[in-house]
């Protein structure tokens, strides 16, 4: 069952969103958030601007613009953090707002070779460290 807009953390910009993520900025058709749990250094979410959209419901122009945003963020993360691989995950069964998790993976790092955990609660950063990570990502956008 779709998440009503009144309960969508992205649309409501609510306390849950702020507990989980930090907004980095606006992209062409998306918003970019840094996931606070940083077991995968540089992990972000690219969130489509409109609520309740399924990927297949986007027209060609919308879909291409969204994927440009995703690719731009992937490139910025690759440049900033030099991961061995970047995983892209689109899971929206519990929150029906189109978004893609961008998860850098490192051969000697947490969870390499497996599907990433949504929120392993292993690594939290200081405000200064979050600012440094965000600065590195913004430099590549």
N, C-alpha and C positions, 0 to 999 in steps of 0.2 A: 504494500500500500504506500503510495507516495507521501512524502513528508509535506505537511501543509506549510505554506510560506510563513505562517505565524509561528511555526516551530523550527524553522530552518536557521541554524546557527550562522550561516553565511549571510542570509538576507536580513536577519535581525541584528547582526553585529553584536551578539550578546555576550554575557559573561563566560559561557562555555567556550565560545570562539577565542576570547582573550586568554582563557586559561590554557588552551591548547596551542594557539598560534599567534604570531606577530605579523601584522600586515607589512609587507615590503613596499608594495606600490601597485599602481594600475598599469595594465598592459593594453594592447589593442582592443581586445574584447573580454578581458579577464582581469582578475585580481590575483596577485601573488602573495602567498603567505609562507613564512618560515614556520615549520613545525617545531614547537619548543623542545620536544623530546628529540635529542640529537645523537642517538646511537649510530645513526648514519649521517656523518657530518655534511651539512648542506641540504638536508631533506626539506622539500617544499611541497606546497599544493598550488596548482594553477586552477583557479575557480572561475567558471564561465559567469558572465555578468548577469544572466537571467536565470530565474528559478525554474526548476522542474523540467528542464530540457533534457531529452535523451539525445545521445550522440547522433542517432539516425534521423532525428527530427531537424537537425541543422541543415540549412540549404548549403550549397557548395561554397558560397562566399563566407558564411559564418563558420563552417567547418574548417575551411582553409585558414581563416584568420585565427581560430582557436588553436589549430595545430602549429601555426607560426609562433604563437605565444609559447606553447609547450616546447617547441624546438629552441626558441630563443633562451628560455630558462635552462633547458638541458645544456646548451652550449656554455652559458654563464657558469653553471655549476661545474662543468667539466674543466673550464679554464681556472676557476677559483680553487677547486679542491682536488683535481687530478684523480678522480676515482678510477678503479679498474673497470667498472661497469655502472651504468645507470639503469635502474628498473623504473618502468612507467606503469602505474597501477590505476585502473579506473573501476572503483568499487562504489556502487551507489545504492545498494539494496537497503542500507539502514539510513541513508541520508540522500534523498533524491534531488540532488542539485549537482549538475555536471561539474566534476572536478577530476583532476589527474594528480596522483601522488608522484612526485619525482624523487626517487630514492637512490642516492649515490651509494655504491657498494665497493668495499675494499677487501682484497684477497685475505688479508690478515685481520679484517675487522669483523664486527658483530654481524652475524647472520649471512655471511657470504655463502652463496650456493643454495640458499633457500628463499622461500617467499618471505618478504619482510613482515614483521609483526606490526600491527597497526599502532600500538602504543606500549612498547615494552617497559617504559618508565625506568630506564637505565641511566640516561645521561641528561642532566639539566645543566644549563650554563648560567653564568652570572650575567647581569644586564650588560656589562662591558663586553663580554664574550659574544652575546647575541648581536650587539651592535657591530662588532668586528665581522661576524659571519655575514650579516646583512650588507655591510659595506663591500665585502668581497663579491657578493652576488650582484649588487647594484652596479659595480664597476664593469661587469660583463654584459649588462643589458643594453 
